[in-house]
Each structure stands twice: as C-alpha cells, then as structure tokens.
C-alpha cells in the first residue's frame, strides 16, 4: 500500500471521530489512557481510605511508629497503598503534561 492510499484510509477513519490528524488522535488516546490510570489508582486509594478511615500519610505514620509489632495485613496493605499512592501522583502529573498539548 502506498503512502497516499494509507493517508486516505487513515483520514477516512479519523474524520468520523473528529480528529484532524494522527497526532491529534494519538494525543487524545494518551490523554484517555492517563485518565483511565488515574481512575484505577484513585479507586485503590479510596478503598484503603475507607478501610482504615485515614489518609495514606497518616497510615504511613502509623506503620512507621510501630515498634516490635507486626500486622501482615496492614504491612501488605501499606505496600499496595503506597504503590497506588505513588502511581496516582505520577499519572496526575502525566495527565497535566498532556493537557498542555491541547
């Protein structure tokens, strides 16, 4: 398939979605992907907030203050919550960066 034919087929597919170019479609796809990640990690964060009734920072402080005590469930939750918390911050930053492209 030659370049001209590829451009026509691409434009025929992009037009119904109101995209002006492949770059426009790609940026929109990236933006939507970032929002999906944000939603995923926000749900995880909210689930842990509900379970423990405190913010991640307070939960971290509580875990850090425990001496000679082990609660495997809380430690496992801390690791999962930390991952979700860090990922949430990362994807919030990336979504803001991509917003600047529009």
C-alpha positions as a Markdown table, in Angstrom:
| # | Residue | x | y | z |
|---|---|---|---|---|
| 1 | Unk | 0.0 | 0.0 | 0.0 |
| 2 | Unk | 1.4 | 3.4 | -0.9 |
| 3 | Unk | 1.6 | 6.5 | 1.3 |
| 4 | Unk | -1.3 | 8.3 | -0.5 |
| 5 | Unk | -3.6 | 5.3 | 0.0 |
| 6 | Unk | -2.6 | 5.0 | 3.6 |
| 7 | Unk | -3.3 | 8.7 | 4.2 |
| 8 | Unk | -6.7 | 8.4 | 2.6 |
| 9 | Unk | -7.7 | 5.4 | 4.6 |
| 10 | Unk | -6.4 | 7.0 | 7.8 |
| 11 | Unk | -8.3 | 10.2 | 7.1 |
| 12 | Unk | -11.5 | 8.3 | 6.4 |
| 13 | Unk | -11.3 | 6.6 | 9.8 |
| 14 | Unk | -10.2 | 9.8 | 11.7 |
| 15 | Unk | -12.9 | 12.1 | 10.3 |
| 16 | Unk | -16.0 | 10.4 | 12.0 |
| 17 | Unk | -14.2 | 10.7 | 15.3 |
| 18 | Unk | -13.5 | 14.4 | 14.7 |
| 19 | Unk | -9.7 | 14.0 | 14.7 |
| 20 | Unk | -7.7 | 16.3 | 12.4 |
| 21 | Unk | -4.6 | 14.1 | 12.3 |
| 22 | Unk | -3.0 | 11.0 | 13.6 |
| 23 | Unk | -1.1 | 13.2 | 16.1 |
| 24 | Unk | -4.4 | 14.6 | 17.4 |
| 25 | Unk | -5.8 | 11.1 | 17.7 |
| 26 | Unk | -2.7 | 9.9 | 19.4 |
| 27 | Unk | -2.7 | 12.7 | 22.0 |
| 28 | Unk | -6.4 | 12.0 | 22.7 |
| 29 | Unk | -5.7 | 8.3 | 23.2 |
| 30 | Unk | -2.8 | 9.1 | 25.5 |
| 31 | Unk | -5.0 | 11.5 | 27.5 |
| 32 | Unk | -7.7 | 9.0 | 27.8 |
| 33 | Unk | -5.2 | 6.3 | 28.9 |
| 34 | Unk | -3.9 | 8.6 | 31.6 |
| 35 | Unk | -7.4 | 9.3 | 32.8 |
| 36 | Unk | -8.1 | 5.6 | 33.0 |
| 37 | Unk | -4.9 | 5.0 | 35.1 |
| 38 | Unk | -5.9 | 7.9 | 37.3 |
| 39 | Unk | -9.3 | 6.4 | 37.8 |
| 40 | Unk | -7.8 | 3.0 | 38.6 |
| 41 | Unk | -5.4 | 4.3 | 41.3 |
| 42 | Unk | -8.0 | 6.7 | 42.7 |
| 43 | Unk | -10.3 | 3.8 | 43.4 |
| 44 | Unk | -7.5 | 1.9 | 45.1 |
| 45 | Unk | -6.7 | 5.0 | 47.2 |
| 46 | Unk | -10.3 | 5.5 | 48.2 |
| 47 | Unk | -10.7 | 1.8 | 49.1 |
| 48 | Unk | -7.8 | 2.0 | 51.5 |
| 49 | Unk | -9.0 | 5.3 | 52.9 |
| 50 | Unk | -12.4 | 3.7 | 53.6 |
| 51 | Unk | -10.9 | 0.6 | 55.1 |
| 52 | Unk | -8.6 | 2.4 | 57.5 |
| 53 | Unk | -10.5 | 5.7 | 57.9 |
| 54 | Unk | -7.4 | 7.8 | 57.4 |
| 55 | Unk | -5.2 | 9.2 | 54.7 |
| 56 | Unk | -2.2 | 7.5 | 53.2 |
| 57 | Unk | 0.2 | 9.8 | 55.0 |
| 58 | Unk | -1.4 | 9.1 | 58.4 |
| 59 | Unk | -1.4 | 5.4 | 57.7 |
| 60 | Unk | 2.3 | 5.6 | 56.8 |
| 61 | Unk | 3.0 | 7.4 | 60.0 |
| 62 | Unk | 1.1 | 4.7 | 61.9 |
| 63 | Unk | 3.1 | 1.9 | 60.3 |
| 64 | Unk | 6.4 | 3.7 | 60.8 |
| 65 | Unk | 5.6 | 4.2 | 64.5 |
| 66 | Unk | 5.0 | 0.5 | 65.2 |
| 67 | Unk | 7.9 | -1.0 | 67.1 |
| 68 | Unk | 8.2 | -4.7 | 67.7 |
| 69 | Unk | 4.7 | -5.2 | 66.3 |
| 70 | Unk | 3.7 | -7.0 | 63.2 |
| 71 | Unk | 0.5 | -7.0 | 61.3 |
| 72 | Unk | 1.0 | -8.6 | 58.0 |
| 73 | Unk | -2.3 | -7.5 | 56.6 |
| 74 | Unk | -1.5 | -3.8 | 57.4 |
| 75 | Unk | 2.0 | -4.2 | 56.0 |
| 76 | Unk | 0.7 | -5.7 | 52.8 |
| 77 | Unk | -1.9 | -3.0 | 52.5 |
| 78 | Unk | 0.7 | -0.4 | 53.1 |
| 79 | Unk | 2.8 | -1.7 | 50.2 |
| 80 | Unk | -0.2 | -1.8 | 47.9 |
| 81 | Unk | -1.5 | 1.6 | 49.1 |
| 82 | Unk | 2.0 | 3.1 | 48.6 |
| 83 | Unk | 2.1 | 1.8 | 45.1 |
| 84 | Unk | -1.3 | 3.2 | 44.3 |
| 85 | Unk | -0.5 | 6.5 | 46.0 |
| 86 | Unk | 2.8 | 6.9 | 44.1 |
| 87 | Unk | 1.1 | 5.8 | 40.8 |
| 88 | Unk | -1.7 | 8.3 | 41.4 |
| 89 | Unk | 0.8 | 11.1 | 41.8 |
| 90 | Unk | 2.7 | 10.0 | 38.6 |
| 91 | Unk | -0.4 | 9.8 | 36.4 |
| 92 | Unk | -1.8 | 13.1 | 37.7 |
| 93 | Unk | 1.5 | 14.7 | 36.6 |
| 94 | Unk | 1.4 | 13.0 | 33.2 |
| 95 | Unk | -2.2 | 14.0 | 32.6 |
| 96 | Unk | -1.4 | 17.6 | 33.4 |
| 97 | Unk | 1.6 | 17.4 | 31.0 |
| 98 | Unk | -0.6 | 16.0 | 28.2 |
| 99 | Unk | -3.3 | 18.6 | 28.9 |
| 100 | Unk | -0.8 | 21.2 | 27.9 |
| 101 | Unk | -0.6 | 19.7 | 24.4 |
| 102 | Unk | -4.2 | 20.5 | 23.6 |
